[in-house]
C-alpha cells in the first residue's frame, strides 16, 4: 500500500496502485432500465443573431444527450414557433405521462427571461410561460432524478422555488436582477464535450463538473474583457452523481443499465473520498488514512469492474485479460 503521504498527495496515483492490488469482483446485476429524457427549449432571441445562437446551442445540447445514451425519441428540441407556450406545455405533459420513476429527466431553457419583482417569465413566441407554471409541471414529473438548467437572464429568481430533494437546479444568474443576455449556455455546452471539464478523467462529465467548468469560463471571459461581470451562476442539489456527458470511448458505448449503475456508484464513492479528506483536521492520523484507504480500495475495485464492462461493450480485451501475461 502506498505511504500515507502519497495517498494524500496523489489520489489518482494511489487509485492506480490499489486497482492493481484489488481482488477481482463480480459484475453487479443490471439495474432496472432507466431512460434519459431531455427537453431543450430555445426561446425568443429578439435579434436574428441571438435567435440563431440559441437554436445552435439547443441542437448542441441535444447531440450531447444522444452521446450520453438518450434514445432519439426521448430528446425533444423546441425552437422558433415550436417553442410557443402550447408546445412547451405539450412536451411537459408528455414527460409527466411517459417518464418512469427510475428515469433521468433533463430540462434546459435557453434564451431571455424577465423578472418584475414577483414573477419570472421565459420569453417565447406569443404569451410567455411563467416560472410558477414551469414549476407546476416539473413537480408532476414522476422521475426521481431531475436536472433543470435555466440559462436565461433573470433565471436566478426561480432557483429557490424550483429546488427539490430529487432535483438539481442550475441558473445562469444569481437573482432576477441580473438581466443582461447570459453567456452561461455557451460554456455549459463546451463542458459537454471538453476533456478539461472531466476533472477525474473517467470519460464522463457530471452536472457538478459541467457547472464548475461553465462558471469558471464565464468568469474568465469577463476578466478578459476587463468588464464588470453581469451574471453569476448558481446551483442547488446533488450534482456530483448526475452524468450529463460521455467522452472518449464512453461516448460510443451503447446504453447499458449495468454500466450506468456503476458510473453512478463511482461518482458517489468519489464524493466519499472528498468527504474523508475534508474531515482530516478532525481525525487522528491513523484513522484518517485508514478511512481514506478503505474508500479508495472500494473505488479501485469498482474502477476495475467499470473497465471490464466497457471492454465487453466495446468488444475488446477485458481488463482482467489485459493483466495476464501474454502467451508467446
C-alpha positions as CSV (number, residue, x, y, z in Angstrom):
1,X,0.0,0.0,0.0
2,X,1.2,3.5,-0.8
3,X,2.7,5.5,2.0
4,X,0.3,7.8,3.8
5,X,1.7,11.0,2.3
6,X,1.4,9.5,-1.2
7,X,-2.3,8.7,-0.5
8,X,-2.9,12.4,0.4
9,X,-0.8,14.0,-2.3
10,X,-1.8,11.9,-5.3
11,X,-5.2,10.2,-5.1
12,X,-5.1,9.3,-8.7
13,X,-1.7,7.5,-8.3
14,X,-3.0,5.7,-5.3
15,X,-6.1,4.6,-7.1
16,X,-3.9,3.1,-9.8
17,X,-1.9,1.1,-7.3
18,X,-5.0,0.0,-5.4
19,X,-6.5,-1.1,-8.7
20,X,-3.6,-3.4,-9.3
21,X,-3.9,-4.9,-5.8
22,X,-7.7,-5.1,-5.6
23,X,-9.2,-8.5,-5.8
24,X,-11.3,-9.2,-8.9
25,X,-15.0,-8.8,-8.1
26,X,-18.1,-10.0,-10.0
27,X,-20.2,-7.7,-12.1
28,X,-23.2,-6.0,-10.5
29,X,-26.6,-7.3,-11.6
30,X,-28.2,-5.0,-14.2
31,X,-30.5,-2.4,-12.6
32,X,-34.0,-1.7,-13.9
33,X,-33.6,0.0,-17.3
34,X,-33.6,3.8,-16.8
35,X,-34.1,6.1,-19.8
36,X,-32.6,9.5,-20.2
37,X,-35.3,12.0,-21.3
38,X,-34.3,15.5,-22.4
39,X,-36.3,18.6,-23.3
40,X,-34.5,21.7,-24.6
41,X,-36.3,24.9,-25.3
42,X,-34.7,27.9,-27.1
43,X,-36.9,31.0,-26.6
44,X,-37.1,34.3,-28.3
45,X,-33.9,35.9,-29.4
46,X,-35.1,39.4,-30.1
47,X,-32.5,39.7,-32.8
48,X,-31.5,37.3,-35.6
49,X,-28.1,36.7,-34.2
50,X,-29.4,35.7,-30.8
51,X,-32.1,33.6,-32.4
52,X,-29.5,31.7,-34.4
53,X,-27.2,31.3,-31.4
54,X,-30.0,29.9,-29.2
55,X,-31.1,27.4,-31.8
56,X,-27.5,26.2,-32.3
57,X,-27.0,25.8,-28.6
58,X,-30.2,23.8,-28.3
59,X,-29.0,21.5,-31.1
60,X,-25.6,21.0,-29.4
61,X,-27.2,20.0,-26.1
62,X,-29.4,17.5,-27.9
63,X,-26.4,15.9,-29.6
64,X,-24.6,15.7,-26.3
65,X,-27.7,13.9,-24.9
66,X,-27.6,11.4,-27.7
67,X,-23.9,10.7,-26.9
68,X,-24.9,10.1,-23.3
69,X,-27.3,7.4,-24.3
70,X,-30.6,9.1,-24.8
71,X,-32.8,7.5,-27.4
72,X,-33.7,9.7,-30.3
73,X,-37.4,9.7,-29.4
74,X,-36.5,10.8,-25.9
75,X,-34.8,14.0,-26.9
76,X,-37.1,16.9,-27.8
77,X,-35.8,20.3,-29.0
78,X,-38.3,23.2,-29.3
79,X,-37.3,26.4,-31.1
80,X,-39.0,29.1,-33.1
81,X,-42.7,28.7,-33.5
82,X,-42.5,25.2,-31.9
83,X,-41.4,26.9,-28.7
84,X,-44.7,28.6,-28.1
85,X,-46.4,28.2,-24.8
86,X,-48.7,25.4,-26.1
87,X,-45.7,23.4,-27.4
88,X,-43.8,23.6,-24.1
89,X,-46.9,22.6,-22.2
90,X,-47.5,19.6,-24.6
91,X,-43.9,18.3,-24.0
92,X,-44.1,18.7,-20.3
93,X,-47.4,16.7,-20.3
94,X,-45.6,14.1,-22.4
95,X,-42.9,13.8,-19.7
96,X,-45.5,13.6,-17.0
97,X,-47.3,10.7,-18.8
98,X,-44.2,8.8,-20.1
99,X,-41.3,9.3,-17.7
100,X,-40.8,6.4,-15.2
101,X,-39.7,6.8,-11.6
102,X,-36.2,5.5,-12.4
103,X,-35.7,7.7,-15.5
104,X,-33.5,10.7,-15.6
105,X,-35.1,13.9,-16.9
106,X,-33.2,16.9,-18.1
107,X,-34.9,20.3,-18.9
108,X,-32.8,23.1,-20.4
109,X,-34.1,26.6,-21.1
110,X,-32.1,28.9,-23.4
111,X,-32.8,32.5,-24.2
112,X,-34.2,35.5,-22.4
113,X,-36.1,35.7,-19.2
114,X,-37.6,38.6,-17.3
115,X,-38.4,39.2,-13.7
116,X,-40.7,42.0,-12.4
117,X,-40.1,41.5,-8.7
118,X,-42.8,38.9,-8.4
119,X,-42.9,36.7,-11.4
120,X,-40.3,35.1,-13.7
121,X,-41.2,34.8,-17.3
122,X,-39.5,32.7,-20.0
123,X,-39.8,34.7,-23.2
124,X,-41.3,32.6,-26.0
125,X,-43.3,33.4,-29.2
126,X,-46.7,34.6,-28.1
127,X,-47.7,34.6,-24.4
128,X,-44.7,33.9,-22.1
129,X,-44.7,30.9,-19.7
130,X,-44.1,31.8,-16.1
131,X,-41.7,30.3,-13.6
132,X,-44.7,29.1,-11.4
133,X,-46.2,27.3,-14.4
134,X,-43.0,25.6,-15.2
135,X,-42.6,24.5,-11.6
136,X,-46.1,23.0,-11.5
137,X,-45.1,20.8,-14.5
138,X,-41.8,19.9,-13.0
139,X,-43.4,18.8,-9.8
140,X,-45.7,16.4,-11.7
141,X,-42.9,14.6,-13.5
142,X,-42.5,11.2,-11.6
143,X,-38.8,10.8,-12.2
144,X,-36.7,10.6,-9.1
145,X,-33.7,12.3,-10.8
146,X,-34.2,15.6,-12.5
147,X,-31.8,18.3,-13.8
148,X,-33.1,21.7,-14.8
149,X,-30.7,24.2,-16.4
150,X,-32.2,27.6,-16.8
151,X,-29.6,29.5,-18.8
152,X,-31.7,32.6,-19.3
153,X,-31.3,36.1,-18.0
154,X,-33.0,36.7,-14.6
155,X,-33.1,32.9,-14.1
156,X,-31.7,33.2,-10.5
157,X,-35.2,34.4,-9.4
158,X,-36.6,30.8,-9.6
159,X,-33.8,28.7,-8.1
160,X,-35.1,28.7,-4.6
161,X,-38.7,27.9,-5.5
162,X,-37.7,25.2,-8.1
163,X,-35.3,23.3,-5.9
164,X,-36.4,19.9,-4.6
165,X,-34.5,16.9,-2.9
166,X,-34.7,15.0,-6.2
167,X,-33.9,17.9,-8.5
168,X,-30.7,19.7,-9.4
169,X,-31.4,23.3,-10.4
170,X,-28.8,25.4,-12.2
171,X,-29.3,29.0,-13.2
172,X,-27.1,31.4,-15.2
173,X,-27.7,34.3,-12.8
174,X,-27.8,34.6,-9.0
175,X,-31.0,36.6,-8.9
176,X,-33.8,38.2,-11.0
177,X,-31.8,41.4,-11.1
178,X,-29.1,40.1,-13.5
179,X,-31.0,40.8,-16.7
180,X,-28.4,41.0,-19.4
181,X,-28.1,38.3,-22.1
182,X,-26.2,35.4,-20.5
183,X,-23.0,33.6,-21.5
184,X,-23.6,30.5,-19.4
185,X,-25.2,28.3,-22.0
186,X,-22.2,28.6,-24.4
187,X,-19.8,27.3,-21.8
188,X,-22.2,24.7,-20.4
189,X,-22.2,23.3,-24.0
190,X,-18.4,23.4,-24.1
191,X,-18.3,21.4,-20.9
192,X,-20.3,18.6,-22.5
193,X,-17.5,17.9,-25.0
194,X,-14.4,19.1,-23.2
195,X,-11.9,16.7,-21.5
196,X,-10.9,19.7,-19.4
197,X,-14.4,19.6,-17.7
198,X,-13.8,15.9,-16.8
199,X,-11.8,16.6,-13.7
200,X,-11.4,13.0,-12.6
201,X,-10.7,11.7,-16.1
202,X,-13.2,8.9,-16.1
203,X,-14.6,9.9,-19.5
204,X,-17.9,11.2,-18.0
205,X,-18.9,14.7,-17.1
206,X,-21.2,15.2,-14.2
207,X,-23.5,18.1,-13.7
208,X,-21.2,19.4,-11.0
209,X,-18.2,19.2,-13.3
210,X,-20.0,20.9,-16.1
211,X,-21.3,23.6,-13.8
212,X,-17.8,24.3,-12.4
213,X,-16.3,24.5,-15.9
214,X,-19.0,26.8,-17.2
215,X,-18.9,29.0,-14.1
216,X,-15.1,29.4,-14.4
217,X,-15.2,30.1,-18.2
218,X,-17.9,32.7,-17.8
219,X,-15.8,34.5,-15.1
220,X,-12.7,34.3,-17.3
221,X,-14.5,36.0,-20.2
222,X,-15.5,38.9,-18.1
223,X,-11.9,39.2,-16.8
224,X,-10.6,39.0,-20.4
225,X,-13.0,41.8,-21.4
226,X,-11.9,43.9,-18.4
227,X,-15.6,44.3,-17.7
228,X,-17.9,44.0,-14.7
229,X,-19.5,40.6,-14.5
230,X,-23.2,40.8,-15.2
231,X,-24.0,37.2,-14.4
232,X,-23.2,34.9,-11.5
233,X,-24.5,31.3,-11.8
234,X,-26.0,29.3,-9.0
235,X,-26.5,25.6,-8.3
236,X,-28.7,23.7,-5.9
237,X,-28.9,19.9,-5.5
238,X,-26.6,16.8,-5.5
239,X,-25.0,17.3,-8.9
240,X,-22.0,15.1,-8.3
241,X,-23.6,11.9,-9.5
242,X,-25.7,13.1,-12.4
243,X,-23.9,12.3,-15.6
244,X,-24.5,14.9,-18.4
245,X,-21.9,13.8,-21.0
246,X,-19.7,11.0,-22.0
247,X,-16.3,11.4,-23.7
248,X,-13.8,9.2,-25.5
249,X,-14.8,5.6,-25.6
250,X,-17.7,6.2,-23.2
251,X,-19.3,8.4,-25.9
252,X,-19.6,5.4,-28.3
253,X,-20.7,2.9,-25.7
254,X,-24.2,1.6,-26.1
255,X,-26.7,2.4,-23.4
256,X,-26.2,-0.2,-20.7
257,X,-28.1,-0.3,-17.4
258,X,-25.3,-2.1,-15.5
259,X,-22.6,0.4,-16.6
260,X,-24.9,3.3,-15.8
261,X,-25.4,2.0,-12.3
262,X,-21.7,1.5,-11.8
263,X,-20.9,5.0,-13.0
264,X,-23.5,6.5,-10.7
265,X,-22.0,4.5,-7.8
266,X,-18.5,5.7,-8.8
267,X,-19.5,9.3,-8.6
268,X,-20.9,8.7,-5.1
269,X,-17.7,7.0,-3.9
270,X,-15.6,9.8,-5.3
271,X,-17.7,12.2,-3.2
272,X,-16.9,10.0,-0.2
273,X,-13.2,10.4,-0.9
274,X,-13.6,14.2,-0.8
275,X,-15.7,14.0,2.4
276,X,-13.0,12.0,4.2
277,X,-10.3,14.4,3.0
278,X,-12.4,17.3,4.3
279,X,-12.5,15.7,7.8
280,X,-8.7,15.3,8.0
281,X,-8.3,18.0,10.6
282,X,-10.8,16.4,13.0
283,X,-9.3,12.8,12.8
284,X,-6.3,11.1,14.2
285,X,-3.7,10.4,11.5
286,X,-4.2,6.7,11.6
287,X,-8.0,6.9,11.5
288,X,-7.8,9.4,8.6
289,X,-5.5,7.2,6.5
290,X,-7.5,4.0,7.4
291,X,-10.8,5.6,6.3
292,X,-9.2,7.0,3.1
293,X,-7.6,3.7,2.2
294,X,-10.9,1.9,2.7
295,X,-12.8,4.2,0.4
296,X,-10.0,4.1,-2.2
297,X,-9.9,0.3,-2.2
298,X,-13.7,0.3,-2.8
299,X,-13.2,2.8,-5.6
300,X,-10.4,0.8,-7.2
301,X,-12.4,-2.4,-7.2
302,X,-15.3,-0.5,-8.8
303,X,-13.0,1.1,-11.4
304,X,-11.9,-2.4,-12.4
305,X,-15.4,-3.6,-12.9
306,X,-16.2,-0.5,-14.9
307,X,-13.2,-1.1,-17.2
308,X,-14.2,-4.7,-17.7
309,X,-17.8,-3.7,-18.5
310,X,-16.7,-1.1,-21.0
311,X,-14.3,-3.7,-22.6
312,X,-17.2,-6.1,-23.0
313,X,-19.5,-3.4,-24.6
314,X,-16.7,-2.3,-26.9
315,X,-15.8,-5.9,-27.8
316,X,-12.2,-5.5,-26.7
317,X,-10.0,-7.5,-24.3
318,X,-11.3,-7.3,-20.8
319,X,-9.3,-5.6,-18.0
320,X,-8.8,-8.9,-16.3
321,X,-7.3,-10.4,-19.5
322,X,-5.0,-7.5,-20.0
323,X,-3.4,-8.1,-16.6
324,X,-2.4,-11.6,-17.5
325,X,1.0,-12.3,-19.2
326,X,0.7,-12.7,-22.9
327,X,1.4,-16.1,-24.3
328,X,4.2,-16.3,-26.9
